């Protein structure tokens, strides 16, 4: 959501085409889910991380 808000602020527009063009210029973004890196078509690949609570402690859970 913040990425969209940043795009609207940067372009001073809510026009979908203008927003899309701006978003395609972004290569990296540090957001709530961490650092995102965008490829040439605008998509990202990010490995999902899972955690469980074990004995009151947050522990990373590995999925095979």
N, C-alpha and C positions, 0 to 999 in steps of 0.2 A: 504494500500500500504506500509506503514511504517513497519507493522508487517512482510510482505514478505521481505522487504529490511533488516530488522533485522535478519531474519532467514538466508538469504543468507550470510550476514556478519558473523554471529555466526558459520555457518557450513563451510564457505569458499567454497560453492558449489551451483550450480544451478540445480543439479539433482533433479527431482520431488520427488523421493522416500526419499532422504535425507532431503529435505525441509519438507515433510509431517511428517516424524519421529520427526524432531525437533519441528514442530508446535504442535504435540500431547503432548509434554512435558510442554507446556506453560499452566499455570492454570489461570493467570490473566494478563491483558494487559491494560495499560492506554493510550488510543489513542485519536484521534480527536473527537470521538463521546462519550468519557467518559471511565469509567472503564468497561472492559469486563471480564466476568468470563466464562471459557470454561468448559463444562461437559466432561465426559469420552469419548464420541465419537467425540469431537472436535467442537461441535456446541455451540452456545450461545443463551440465551434467554434474550432479553432486551426490556423493555417497550418503545414504541415510545412516544416521547413528541412532541406536536404541539403547535406552537405559532402563534398569529395573531398580527397585529399592530392595536391598538385601540387608537384613539386620539393622534397619534404620539408616543405611548408607546407600547413596546413589552409585550404582555399579554399571559399567558399560556391558551391554548384552550383545554378543556376537551371533549373527545369523549366518549359517552356512548355506 
